[in-house]
Amino acid sequence: MSYNDWLSFFLYVGALGLISYLALKLSELREEITQKEDIQRYLLSSLSAGLLFLDPNLKVLSWNPRAREILGKIARGQSLKEILGQDISTEVSRGETNLGKRILGYSIFPLRREKEILGWGFLFQDITELKKKERRLREAEKLASLGTMAAGLIHEIKNPLASISGGVQFLKENLGSSGELGQVLEVISRETERLNRLVTNFLFFARPERGEKERFNLKDLLREILDTNQPLFSQVKMKARVPSVEIEANKEQWRQILENLLINAVEASREVQRSEVEIEVELLDRDYLIKVRDYGSGIKEDIRSRIFEPFFTTKPTGTGLGLAVVYRIVENLKGEVKLFSKEGEGTLFEIKLPR
């Protein structure tokens, strides 16, 4: 073979080797790109927050799976304003916005190539529960301060109340309870008891954790409550299924729960044809289940979410503290309150307290 033939041969072999090398490197490059794309895709899929990629006009280009879970239907070309129902300023990097009943916390940032803005990233998360927890924490802090103040104030109120109540009882025993004087003494006695219940409820609302555990009989406690409020409870037919068992708990907390639920049920029942109240206590494996039912006019749907608010009441003489006290005590004991009501058919309260 001539020199030129050998040269052509080696050039051909060299070219094949170079092509093979380049093909190998191209394959490795493709694999690396694929791996990077996979990592990016997995990263976006794993984000617990939603992420939208927007063009310079804030219209959707793409999104991660979490974004669709939070927002629902998303379409390419849809504007951010259409999705959120309001404009989002790109001059403010982070903020909050309401989406129906939910609250979104968000961050918006530019996607740049050198100084040119190619689009925007919109990172967001549903922070509704976080906001609720923050609100509950603020309320708890306020109530803690209120409880400290209330304890001292109510102590000062209860002392004169006890003196007034004792004085009325003394006058009844020595001057009799007939005639106009008897009526006046009865009014003073009734209103004193109502005021005493009000300040007691207020104290339990402000400081539901007060008191120590003790052993007591459930049926005996119910009998005490019925006897103490006999004039009120005699206005309805009472059906009780409460076991005669000893339990270890805070007796005053139980008294407040049962008494306030029963008073609420009686007041709801006495102005309807079926003036009947039922109370039942069951001992479950891990909980006590308390059920109090009335057959009154029921609770209107538009106010059901408010009945546990302090000082909210629909009754002319109500204080709006009874059910609020029940809710506060049960919440403090890590229990659960359920309400079932239908207009015209009555209301059922179910309370679960851990054993």
Residue frames relative to the residue before (quaternion, step in Angstrom):
aa qw qx qy qz dx dy dz
M 1.0000 0.0000 0.0000 0.0000 0.00 0.00 0.00
S 0.4771 -0.6790 0.4852 0.2756 3.51 -1.10 0.76
Y 0.7004 -0.4529 0.3476 0.4284 3.51 -1.32 0.21
N 0.6642 0.5121 -0.3088 0.4486 3.58 0.93 -0.87
D 0.6304 0.5314 -0.3373 0.4543 3.57 1.07 -0.78
W 0.6573 0.5001 -0.3134 0.4687 3.57 0.99 -0.90
L 0.6381 0.5308 -0.3245 0.4536 3.57 0.99 -0.79
S 0.6516 0.5083 -0.3100 0.4700 3.58 0.93 -0.86
F 0.6420 0.5337 -0.3289 0.4414 3.54 1.02 -0.89
F 0.7007 0.4706 -0.2777 0.4587 3.57 0.83 -0.99
L 0.6161 0.5311 -0.3426 0.4701 3.57 1.10 -0.69
Y 0.6429 0.5275 -0.3139 0.4582 3.56 1.03 -0.84
V 0.6661 0.4907 -0.2951 0.4780 3.57 0.96 -0.97
G 0.6482 0.5216 -0.3157 0.4561 3.56 0.99 -0.86
A 0.6436 0.5197 -0.3222 0.4603 3.55 1.01 -0.85
L 0.6332 0.5247 -0.3303 0.4633 3.59 1.02 -0.82
G 0.6574 0.5139 -0.3091 0.4563 3.56 0.98 -0.91
L 0.6570 0.5125 -0.3079 0.4593 3.54 1.00 -0.88
I 0.6352 0.5247 -0.3178 0.4693 3.55 1.02 -0.85
S 0.6535 0.5100 -0.3153 0.4620 3.57 0.96 -0.91
Y 0.6505 0.5200 -0.3095 0.4590 3.56 0.99 -0.89
L 0.6703 0.4946 -0.2942 0.4686 3.55 0.94 -0.94
A 0.6297 0.5329 -0.3278 0.4604 3.57 1.05 -0.80
L 0.6400 0.5191 -0.3165 0.4699 3.56 1.04 -0.85
K 0.6748 0.4886 -0.2951 0.4678 3.56 0.90 -0.92
L 0.6308 0.5303 -0.3262 0.4631 3.59 1.05 -0.78
S 0.6375 0.5234 -0.3185 0.4672 3.55 1.05 -0.83
E 0.6572 0.5013 -0.3051 0.4730 3.56 1.00 -0.91
L 0.6370 0.5325 -0.3206 0.4560 3.57 1.06 -0.82
R 0.6458 0.5161 -0.3134 0.4673 3.55 1.00 -0.90
E 0.6475 0.5222 -0.3121 0.4590 3.55 1.00 -0.89
E 0.6496 0.5150 -0.3109 0.4649 3.55 1.03 -0.89
I 0.6449 0.5140 -0.3169 0.4684 3.58 0.99 -0.87
T 0.6459 0.5235 -0.3134 0.4589 3.56 0.98 -0.91
Q 0.6460 0.5194 -0.3145 0.4627 3.55 1.00 -0.89
K 0.6537 0.5101 -0.3087 0.4661 3.56 0.97 -0.88
E 0.6425 0.5125 -0.3180 0.4728 3.57 1.01 -0.83
D 0.6394 0.5222 -0.3211 0.4641 3.58 1.03 -0.84
I 0.6476 0.5204 -0.3150 0.4589 3.57 0.96 -0.92
Q 0.6543 0.5057 -0.3096 0.4693 3.57 0.97 -0.90
R 0.6653 0.5047 -0.3033 0.4590 3.56 0.96 -0.90
Y 0.6646 0.4895 -0.3056 0.4747 3.59 0.95 -0.86
L 0.6222 0.5491 -0.3312 0.4490 3.55 1.05 -0.80
L 0.6803 0.4794 -0.2864 0.4748 3.57 0.88 -0.95
S 0.6627 0.5095 -0.3058 0.4557 3.59 1.03 -0.81
S 0.7033 0.4828 -0.2623 0.4510 3.55 1.10 -0.72
L 0.4828 0.6765 -0.4415 0.3379 3.60 1.20 -0.27
S 0.3597 -0.7229 0.5443 0.2275 3.59 -0.92 0.87
A 0.6589 0.4563 -0.2971 0.5190 3.57 1.30 -0.23
G 0.4939 -0.6248 0.5079 0.3281 3.55 -1.26 0.38
L 0.0685 -0.7937 0.6040 0.0223 3.58 -1.10 0.70
L 0.0838 -0.7716 0.6301 0.0244 3.56 -0.85 1.07
F 0.2194 -0.7223 0.6371 0.1558 3.55 -1.11 0.78
L 0.1049 -0.8232 0.5579 -0.0121 3.56 -0.65 1.20
D 0.4653 -0.6404 0.5192 0.3222 3.56 -1.19 0.49
P 0.7378 -0.4220 0.2583 0.4591 3.64 -1.18 0.09
N 0.6941 0.4471 -0.2691 0.4959 3.60 1.23 -0.46
L 0.5099 -0.6816 0.3834 0.3583 3.58 1.32 0.38
K 0.4517 0.6321 -0.4940 0.3904 3.56 0.97 0.93
V 0.5727 -0.6618 0.3788 0.3010 3.55 -0.97 0.97
L 0.1874 -0.7575 0.6184 0.0928 3.53 -1.02 0.96
S 0.7673 -0.1762 0.1521 0.5975 3.57 0.93 -0.98
W 0.1572 -0.7831 0.5979 0.0675 3.56 -1.31 0.18
N 0.4424 -0.6576 0.5256 0.3092 3.56 -1.25 0.26
P 0.6997 -0.4925 0.2966 0.4242 3.64 -1.18 0.38
R 0.6384 0.5472 -0.3374 0.4233 3.61 0.99 -0.80
A 0.5896 0.5785 -0.3675 0.4274 3.59 1.10 -0.66
R 0.6777 0.4774 -0.2963 0.4744 3.58 0.94 -0.85
E 0.6080 0.5535 -0.3563 0.4438 3.60 1.06 -0.69
I 0.7105 0.4497 -0.2590 0.4752 3.58 0.95 -0.88
L 0.7891 0.3607 -0.1683 0.4677 3.58 0.82 -1.03
G 0.4475 -0.6577 0.4900 0.3565 3.58 1.11 -0.52
K 0.8299 -0.1639 0.1327 0.5165 3.59 -0.97 -0.84
I 0.0005 -0.7670 0.6407 -0.0336 3.56 -0.96 1.01
A 0.1021 -0.7984 0.5915 0.0472 3.57 -0.98 0.81
R 0.5346 -0.6044 0.4792 0.3453 3.56 -1.11 0.68
G 0.7694 0.3140 -0.2550 0.4944 3.55 -0.95 0.89
Q 0.5209 0.6231 -0.4157 0.4094 3.57 1.29 -0.17
S 0.4091 -0.7180 0.5007 0.2575 3.58 -0.92 0.84
L 0.6091 -0.5601 0.4210 0.3717 3.53 -1.22 0.56
K 0.6126 0.5563 -0.3443 0.4434 3.60 1.07 -0.70
E 0.6416 0.5211 -0.3233 0.4608 3.59 1.01 -0.78
I 0.6696 0.5061 -0.3004 0.4531 3.58 0.98 -0.81
L 0.7853 0.3505 -0.1651 0.4829 3.58 0.82 -1.03
G 0.4342 -0.7097 0.4592 0.3113 3.59 1.19 -0.39
Q 0.7778 0.1890 -0.1483 0.5808 3.58 1.22 0.28
D 0.5767 -0.5885 0.4399 0.3572 3.54 -1.26 0.43
I 0.1689 -0.7438 0.6362 0.1162 3.54 -1.19 0.67
S 0.3371 -0.7553 0.5303 0.1860 3.56 -0.72 1.07
T 0.3653 -0.7296 0.5354 0.2182 3.56 -0.93 0.90
E 0.5585 0.6082 -0.3883 0.4091 3.57 1.29 -0.12
V 0.6972 0.3616 -0.2443 0.5687 3.58 1.27 -0.38
S 0.3711 -0.7986 0.4326 0.1933 3.57 -0.43 1.22
R 0.8144 0.0681 -0.0315 0.5754 3.62 1.10 -0.50
G 0.1565 0.7894 -0.5821 0.1162 3.54 -1.23 0.47
E 0.4172 -0.6633 0.5512 0.2867 3.55 -1.33 -0.35
T 0.0145 -0.7884 0.6150 0.0045 3.53 -1.18 0.59
N 0.4200 -0.6942 0.5281 0.2505 3.56 -1.14 0.68
L 0.0576 -0.7633 0.6432 0.0176 3.53 -1.00 0.92
G 0.7737 -0.1624 0.0610 0.6094 3.56 0.17 1.29
K 0.7933 -0.2285 0.2043 0.5260 3.58 -0.73 -1.10
R 0.6293 0.5379 -0.3304 0.4533 3.57 1.30 -0.02
I 0.2865 -0.7289 0.5961 0.1772 3.54 -1.28 0.45
L 0.1506 -0.7851 0.5964 0.0723 3.56 -0.84 1.01
G 0.1926 -0.7196 0.6521 0.1410 3.53 -1.07 0.82
Y 0.0177 -0.8437 0.5350 -0.0402 3.59 -0.76 0.96
S 0.1426 -0.7300 0.6576 0.1196 3.49 -1.44 0.27
I 0.0965 -0.7947 0.5979 0.0411 3.58 -0.86 0.95
F 0.0122 0.8182 -0.5697 0.0767 3.58 -0.78 1.03
P 0.4990 -0.6714 0.4601 0.2973 3.59 -1.10 0.69
L 0.2774 -0.7010 0.6294 0.1885 3.54 -1.26 0.60
R 0.0632 -0.8622 0.5015 -0.0339 3.56 -0.20 1.31
R 0.0987 -0.6927 0.7020 0.1324 3.49 -1.44 0.37
E 0.7678 -0.1472 -0.0053 0.6235 3.49 -0.10 1.43
K 0.8036 -0.2420 0.1647 0.5182 3.65 -0.61 -1.02
E 0.5758 0.6040 -0.3709 0.4076 3.57 1.26 -0.20
I 0.3014 -0.7347 0.5802 0.1808 3.61 -0.94 0.93
L 0.2401 -0.7981 0.5433 0.1015 3.56 -0.51 1.25
G 0.7703 -0.1911 0.1630 0.5862 3.58 1.17 -0.55
W 0.4440 -0.6771 0.5224 0.2676 3.55 -1.31 -0.36
G 0.2617 -0.7151 0.6219 0.1830 3.52 -1.25 0.57
F 0.1032 -0.7874 0.6067 0.0360 3.57 -0.89 0.95
L 0.0550 -0.8119 0.5801 -0.0368 3.56 -0.25 1.35
F 0.0876 0.8268 -0.5436 0.1151 3.60 -0.68 1.04
Q 0.1085 -0.7765 0.6191 0.0443 3.54 -1.29 0.45
D 0.4653 -0.6428 0.5286 0.3016 3.56 -1.19 0.63
I 0.0425 -0.8295 0.5564 -0.0242 3.60 -0.43 1.22
T 0.2442 0.8074 -0.5073 0.1762 3.60 1.20 0.44
E 0.6995 0.4629 -0.2798 0.4670 3.59 0.80 -1.00
L 0.6144 0.5479 -0.3439 0.4518 3.57 1.06 -0.74
K 0.6570 0.5059 -0.3029 0.4698 3.57 0.99 -0.86
K 0.6284 0.5277 -0.3320 0.4653 3.58 1.06 -0.76
K 0.6536 0.5081 -0.3118 0.4663 3.58 0.98 -0.86
E 0.6311 0.5247 -0.3306 0.4658 3.57 1.02 -0.79
R 0.6604 0.5082 -0.3043 0.4616 3.57 0.98 -0.87
R 0.6524 0.5061 -0.3157 0.4674 3.58 1.00 -0.86
L 0.6310 0.5327 -0.3298 0.4575 3.58 1.06 -0.77
R 0.6526 0.5000 -0.3156 0.4738 3.59 0.95 -0.83
E 0.6434 0.5143 -0.3220 0.4667 3.57 1.01 -0.83
A 0.6440 0.5255 -0.3231 0.4524 3.58 0.99 -0.85
E 0.6476 0.5139 -0.3202 0.4627 3.58 1.00 -0.80
K 0.6485 0.5083 -0.3157 0.4706 3.58 1.01 -0.84
L 0.6774 0.4997 -0.2928 0.4536 3.57 0.95 -0.93
A 0.5966 0.5555 -0.3661 0.4489 3.58 1.10 -0.63
S 0.6613 0.4816 -0.2976 0.4921 3.58 0.97 -0.85
L 0.6436 0.5245 -0.3126 0.4615 3.55 1.01 -0.88
G 0.6457 0.5422 -0.3216 0.4308 3.58 0.98 -0.84
T 0.6401 0.5232 -0.3237 0.4602 3.57 0.97 -0.84
M 0.6784 0.4779 -0.2865 0.4789 3.55 0.94 -0.91
A 0.6663 0.5283 -0.3054 0.4285 3.57 0.94 -0.95
A 0.6146 0.5724 -0.3587 0.4074 3.59 0.98 -0.82
G 0.6972 0.4586 -0.2757 0.4771 3.57 0.89 -0.91
L 0.6656 0.5148 -0.3045 0.4463 3.56 0.95 -0.90
I 0.6911 0.4812 -0.2876 0.4561 3.58 0.86 -0.94
H 0.5786 0.5650 -0.3752 0.4530 3.58 1.10 -0.60
E 0.6750 0.4866 -0.2861 0.4751 3.59 0.99 -0.87
I 0.6559 0.4981 -0.3149 0.4718 3.61 1.11 -0.63
K 0.6736 0.5293 -0.3077 0.4141 3.58 0.90 -0.93
N 0.6044 0.5747 -0.3676 0.4114 3.61 1.02 -0.66
P 0.7107 0.4120 -0.2872 0.4927 3.65 0.74 -0.86
L 0.5861 0.5684 -0.3756 0.4385 3.60 1.12 -0.58
A 0.6463 0.5129 -0.3141 0.4697 3.56 0.99 -0.87
S 0.6433 0.5184 -0.3201 0.4636 3.60 1.02 -0.78
I 0.6457 0.5133 -0.3139 0.4702 3.59 0.99 -0.87
S 0.6636 0.5059 -0.3042 0.4594 3.57 0.90 -0.96
G 0.6603 0.4961 -0.3089 0.4716 3.60 0.96 -0.83
G 0.6456 0.5279 -0.3178 0.4511 3.57 1.02 -0.79
V 0.6385 0.5203 -0.3176 0.4698 3.57 1.00 -0.83
Q 0.6563 0.5094 -0.3111 0.4615 3.57 0.93 -0.88
F 0.6283 0.5336 -0.3220 0.4656 3.58 1.04 -0.79
L 0.6683 0.4963 -0.2986 0.4668 3.60 0.93 -0.90
K 0.6247 0.5372 -0.3401 0.4534 3.59 1.02 -0.77
E 0.6990 0.4831 -0.2746 0.4501 3.57 0.90 -0.94
N 0.7678 0.3864 -0.1995 0.4705 3.58 1.00 -0.78
L 0.7695 0.3220 -0.1903 0.5177 3.61 1.08 -0.57
G 0.5275 -0.6286 0.4186 0.3891 3.56 1.26 -0.13
S 0.3513 -0.7484 0.5302 0.1882 3.55 -1.25 0.36
S 0.5081 0.6278 -0.4394 0.3933 3.60 1.16 0.53
G 0.7539 0.3979 -0.2807 0.4410 3.54 -1.30 0.25
E 0.7787 -0.3468 0.2506 0.4589 3.53 -1.35 -0.22
L 0.6267 0.5400 -0.3417 0.4461 3.59 0.99 -0.80
G 0.6455 0.5277 -0.3163 0.4526 3.57 0.98 -0.86
Q 0.6476 0.5176 -0.3176 0.4603 3.58 1.02 -0.82
V 0.6454 0.5166 -0.3165 0.4653 3.56 1.01 -0.88
L 0.6597 0.5071 -0.3096 0.4602 3.58 0.94 -0.89
E 0.6355 0.5311 -0.3267 0.4554 3.57 1.05 -0.77
V 0.6367 0.5166 -0.3188 0.4755 3.60 1.02 -0.81
I 0.6549 0.5047 -0.3148 0.4661 3.60 0.93 -0.92
S 0.6564 0.5179 -0.3097 0.4528 3.58 0.94 -0.89
R 0.6755 0.4995 -0.2924 0.4568 3.58 0.93 -0.94
E 0.6956 0.4692 -0.2769 0.4683 3.58 0.89 -0.93
T 0.5997 0.5480 -0.3549 0.4627 3.59 1.13 -0.61
E 0.6584 0.5003 -0.2987 0.4765 3.54 0.99 -0.88
R 0.6389 0.5196 -0.3265 0.4640 3.60 1.02 -0.78
L 0.6582 0.4964 -0.3061 0.4762 3.57 0.98 -0.83
N 0.6252 0.5360 -0.3298 0.4616 3.58 1.05 -0.78
R 0.6544 0.4978 -0.3116 0.4762 3.59 0.98 -0.84
L 0.6311 0.5456 -0.3348 0.4381 3.58 1.01 -0.80
V 0.7097 0.4402 -0.2812 0.4727 3.61 0.77 -0.95
T 0.6107 0.5357 -0.3554 0.4623 3.60 1.10 -0.62
N 0.6449 0.5131 -0.3125 0.4724 3.58 0.97 -0.87
F 0.6530 0.5226 -0.3187 0.4459 3.54 0.94 -0.89
L 0.6512 0.5146 -0.3117 0.4625 3.57 0.99 -0.82
F 0.6731 0.4800 -0.3002 0.4759 3.59 0.95 -0.83
F 0.6184 0.5258 -0.3524 0.4658 3.59 1.10 -0.61
A 0.7063 0.4647 -0.2632 0.4646 3.57 0.91 -0.94
R 0.8079 0.0890 -0.0226 0.5822 3.60 1.04 -0.80
P 0.0776 -0.8573 0.5078 0.0332 3.61 0.41 1.21
E 0.6408 0.5697 -0.3237 0.4000 3.60 1.18 -0.47
R 0.4699 0.7247 -0.4248 0.2711 3.60 1.25 -0.25
G 0.7178 0.4506 -0.3237 0.4207 3.58 -1.18 0.57
E 0.3729 -0.7204 0.5485 0.2029 3.53 -1.31 0.48
K 0.5653 -0.5789 0.4560 0.3707 3.57 -1.28 0.32
E 0.0431 0.7679 -0.6387 0.0231 3.54 -1.24 0.57
R 0.4837 -0.6375 0.5027 0.3270 3.56 -1.29 0.26
F 0.1377 0.7780 -0.6030 0.1100 3.57 -0.93 0.92
N 0.4909 -0.6538 0.5002 0.2853 3.53 -1.29 0.43
L 0.4863 -0.7001 0.4428 0.2781 3.57 -0.74 1.07
K 0.6823 0.4907 -0.2964 0.4537 3.56 0.87 -0.93
D 0.6307 0.5249 -0.3293 0.4672 3.59 1.05 -0.74
L 0.6328 0.5260 -0.3359 0.4584 3.58 1.02 -0.77
L 0.6449 0.5114 -0.3243 0.4664 3.58 0.94 -0.84
R 0.6410 0.5241 -0.3241 0.4576 3.60 0.98 -0.84
E 0.6268 0.5331 -0.3325 0.4608 3.60 1.01 -0.80
I 0.6616 0.5097 -0.3045 0.4580 3.58 0.93 -0.94
L 0.6729 0.4946 -0.2984 0.4621 3.59 0.91 -0.92
D 0.6631 0.5031 -0.3083 0.4607 3.61 0.97 -0.82
T 0.6563 0.5212 -0.3127 0.4470 3.59 0.95 -0.86
N 0.7780 0.2830 -0.1429 0.5424 3.58 1.02 -0.81
Q 0.1455 0.8607 -0.4801 0.0869 3.57 1.19 0.58
P 0.6527 0.5153 -0.3489 0.4321 3.67 0.85 -0.79
L 0.6795 0.4746 -0.2917 0.4775 3.60 1.06 -0.75
F 0.7291 0.4529 -0.2545 0.4455 3.58 0.77 -1.03
S 0.5792 0.5878 -0.3795 0.4182 3.60 1.19 -0.38
Q 0.5845 0.6055 -0.3644 0.3987 3.59 1.24 -0.27
V 0.7591 0.2685 -0.1675 0.5689 3.61 1.26 -0.24
K 0.5042 -0.6011 0.5128 0.3485 3.53 -1.33 0.23
M 0.1738 -0.8142 0.5511 0.0555 3.57 -0.66 1.13
K 0.0769 -0.7724 0.6299 0.0262 3.58 -0.86 1.01
A 0.0119 -0.8275 0.5595 -0.0451 3.59 -0.57 1.15
R 0.0227 -0.7512 0.6597 -0.0010 3.53 -1.01 0.94
V 0.2450 0.7633 -0.5406 0.2552 3.51 0.26 1.34
P 0.3865 -0.7488 0.4833 0.2375 3.62 -0.59 1.06
S 0.4169 -0.6757 0.5470 0.2656 3.56 -1.17 0.65
V 0.2946 0.7555 -0.5191 0.2704 3.56 0.31 1.32
E 0.4332 -0.6662 0.5435 0.2704 3.52 -1.24 0.59
I 0.0010 0.7847 -0.6199 -0.0023 3.57 -0.89 0.88
E 0.3275 -0.7219 0.5708 0.2140 3.55 -1.24 0.43
A 0.3132 0.7202 -0.5484 0.2873 3.55 -0.43 1.26
N 0.6083 -0.4990 0.4349 0.4380 3.54 -1.30 -0.19
K 0.3718 -0.7795 0.4592 0.2079 3.56 -0.28 1.27
E 0.6716 0.5047 -0.3109 0.4444 3.59 0.92 -0.85
Q 0.6141 0.5263 -0.3546 0.4692 3.58 1.08 -0.61
W 0.6485 0.4996 -0.3098 0.4835 3.58 0.96 -0.85
R 0.6269 0.5365 -0.3420 0.4497 3.59 0.96 -0.80
Q 0.6684 0.5060 -0.3025 0.4534 3.56 0.92 -0.93
I 0.6474 0.5185 -0.3224 0.4561 3.59 0.96 -0.84
L 0.7202 0.4466 -0.2594 0.4632 3.59 0.71 -1.08
E 0.6785 0.5082 -0.3021 0.4360 3.57 0.85 -0.96
N 0.6944 0.4714 -0.2892 0.4603 3.60 0.84 -0.91
L 0.6382 0.5095 -0.3338 0.4709 3.60 1.01 -0.71
L 0.6746 0.4936 -0.2958 0.4624 3.58 0.95 -0.88
I 0.6437 0.5074 -0.3304 0.4680 3.60 0.93 -0.82
N 0.6418 0.5210 -0.3179 0.4643 3.57 0.97 -0.84
A 0.6688 0.5001 -0.2965 0.4633 3.59 0.96 -0.89
V 0.6440 0.5189 -0.3221 0.4607 3.60 0.98 -0.84
E 0.6742 0.4960 -0.2981 0.4589 3.58 0.89 -0.92
A 0.6629 0.4867 -0.3041 0.4809 3.60 1.14 -0.57
S 0.7224 0.4822 -0.2319 0.4380 3.58 1.16 -0.65
R 0.6641 0.5908 -0.3290 0.3187 3.58 0.91 -0.84
E 0.7068 0.4394 -0.2811 0.4779 3.61 1.18 -0.27
V 0.6359 0.4701 -0.3542 0.4991 3.60 1.21 0.34
Q 0.6963 -0.5022 0.3153 0.4045 3.53 -1.27 0.36
R 0.7508 0.3147 -0.1927 0.5478 3.60 0.94 -0.83
S 0.0048 0.8220 -0.5672 0.0505 3.57 0.25 1.29
E 0.3244 0.7356 -0.5032 0.3169 3.51 0.29 1.36
V 0.0894 -0.7847 0.6129 0.0252 3.55 -1.01 0.88
E 0.1343 -0.7877 0.5984 0.0576 3.55 -0.98 0.90
I 0.0209 -0.7726 0.6342 0.0183 3.56 -1.07 0.78
E 0.0159 0.7902 -0.6101 0.0560 3.54 -0.96 0.94
V 0.0856 -0.7677 0.6328 0.0540 3.57 -1.06 0.79
E 0.0959 -0.7909 0.6041 0.0205 3.58 -0.80 1.07
L 0.2985 -0.7242 0.5928 0.1871 3.56 -1.15 0.71
L 0.1189 -0.7964 0.5921 0.0334 3.57 -0.35 1.28
D 0.7410 -0.4064 0.2774 0.4570 3.58 -1.29 0.09
R 0.8307 0.1633 -0.0474 0.5301 3.57 0.83 -0.99
D 0.7813 0.3019 -0.1372 0.5287 3.58 1.21 -0.33
Y 0.3541 -0.6115 0.6394 0.3030 3.46 -1.48 0.13
L 0.1495 -0.7835 0.5981 0.0778 3.59 -0.90 0.91
I 0.0960 -0.7965 0.5969 0.0056 3.56 -0.61 1.22
K 0.0358 -0.7918 0.6097 0.0000 3.58 -0.84 1.00
V 0.0087 0.7718 -0.6352 0.0266 3.55 -0.89 0.99
R 0.0333 -0.8232 0.5647 -0.0491 3.55 -0.61 1.20
D 0.0548 -0.7563 0.6489 0.0627 3.53 -1.15 0.69
Y 0.3433 -0.7285 0.5584 0.1991 3.55 -1.29 0.36
G 0.2610 0.7935 -0.4977 0.2335 3.52 1.06 0.89
S 0.7713 -0.3700 0.2648 0.4452 3.54 -1.25 -0.46
G 0.5107 -0.6573 0.4203 0.3612 3.61 1.25 -0.09
I 0.4659 -0.6575 0.5198 0.2837 3.55 -1.34 0.22
K 0.4677 -0.6879 0.4779 0.2824 3.56 -0.75 1.03
E 0.5843 -0.6374 0.3846 0.3231 3.52 -0.97 0.95
D 0.6852 0.5174 -0.3043 0.4125 3.60 0.96 -0.79
I 0.7378 0.3705 -0.2464 0.5076 3.63 1.21 -0.18
R 0.4106 0.7415 -0.4602 0.2642 3.62 1.23 -0.05
S 0.6663 0.5097 -0.3118 0.4461 3.57 1.01 -0.74
R 0.7168 0.4652 -0.2507 0.4548 3.61 1.22 -0.31
I 0.5085 0.7114 -0.4128 0.2547 3.59 1.17 -0.34
F 0.6799 0.4579 -0.3038 0.4856 3.61 1.21 -0.32
E 0.4617 0.6644 -0.4582 0.3682 3.58 1.26 0.14
P 0.4955 -0.6558 0.4681 0.3245 3.61 -0.94 0.77
F 0.8506 0.1563 -0.1605 0.4758 3.53 -1.11 0.91
F 0.5270 0.5687 -0.4524 0.4407 3.60 1.19 0.40
T 0.1775 0.7834 -0.5753 0.1544 3.58 -0.69 1.06
T 0.2938 -0.7348 0.5824 0.1860 3.54 -1.24 0.55
K 0.5781 0.5907 -0.3668 0.4269 3.59 1.32 0.00
P 0.5652 -0.6335 0.4078 0.3359 3.61 -0.95 0.85
T 0.7887 0.2770 -0.1440 0.5296 3.60 1.01 -0.77
G 0.4566 0.7084 -0.4385 0.3120 3.59 1.24 0.16
T 0.3943 -0.7117 0.5315 0.2355 3.56 -1.25 0.49
G 0.3816 -0.7413 0.4744 0.2825 3.59 1.19 -0.44
L 0.5727 0.6054 -0.3781 0.4031 3.59 1.21 0.40
G 0.5386 0.6780 -0.3992 0.3015 3.60 1.10 -0.63
L 0.7462 0.3784 -0.2250 0.4995 3.60 0.66 -1.08
A 0.5857 0.5606 -0.3723 0.4517 3.60 1.14 -0.55
V 0.6318 0.5236 -0.3175 0.4753 3.59 1.06 -0.79
V 0.6315 0.5330 -0.3254 0.4596 3.58 0.95 -0.91
Y 0.6836 0.4945 -0.2868 0.4538 3.57 0.82 -1.00
R 0.6634 0.5154 -0.3085 0.4463 3.59 0.93 -0.90
I 0.6711 0.4911 -0.3073 0.4626 3.59 0.92 -0.89
V 0.6665 0.5021 -0.3034 0.4600 3.58 0.88 -0.97
E 0.6388 0.5179 -0.3196 0.4707 3.59 0.97 -0.84
N 0.6633 0.5120 -0.3002 0.4559 3.59 0.95 -0.88
L 0.7002 0.4417 -0.2522 0.5010 3.59 1.14 -0.66
K 0.4672 -0.6924 0.4224 0.3520 3.60 1.33 0.18
G 0.4142 0.7056 -0.4689 0.3328 3.56 1.08 0.76
E 0.4184 -0.6922 0.5398 0.2331 3.53 -1.32 -0.28
V 0.1565 -0.7734 0.6099 0.0733 3.57 -1.03 0.87
K 0.0148 -0.7834 0.6213 0.0019 3.57 -0.90 0.96
L 0.1641 -0.7805 0.6003 0.0589 3.53 -1.10 0.83
F 0.0138 -0.7624 0.6469 -0.0086 3.55 -0.97 0.97
S 0.1500 0.8046 -0.5570 0.1411 3.58 -0.57 1.09
K 0.0320 -0.7718 0.6350 0.0116 3.53 -1.14 0.70
E 0.4982 -0.6807 0.4461 0.2991 3.54 -0.76 1.07
G 0.8092 0.2381 -0.2122 0.4934 3.52 -0.88 1.05
E 0.7542 0.3763 -0.2016 0.4989 3.61 1.23 -0.26
G 0.6307 -0.5710 0.3328 0.4067 3.60 1.19 -0.12
T 0.4003 -0.7107 0.5470 0.1885 3.51 -1.42 -0.04
L 0.1215 -0.7652 0.6286 0.0676 3.54 -1.16 0.73
F 0.1316 -0.7536 0.6400 0.0723 3.54 -0.93 0.98
E 0.0821 -0.7701 0.6314 0.0393 3.56 -0.99 0.92
I 0.0783 -0.7924 0.6049 -0.0028 3.55 -0.77 1.11
K 0.0997 -0.7645 0.6337 0.0641 3.57 -0.95 0.92
L 0.0352 -0.7828 0.6212 -0.0086 3.55 -0.85 1.04
P 0.4781 -0.6810 0.4631 0.3055 3.62 -0.78 0.94
R 0.3940 -0.7133 0.5302 0.2341 3.58 -1.05 0.79
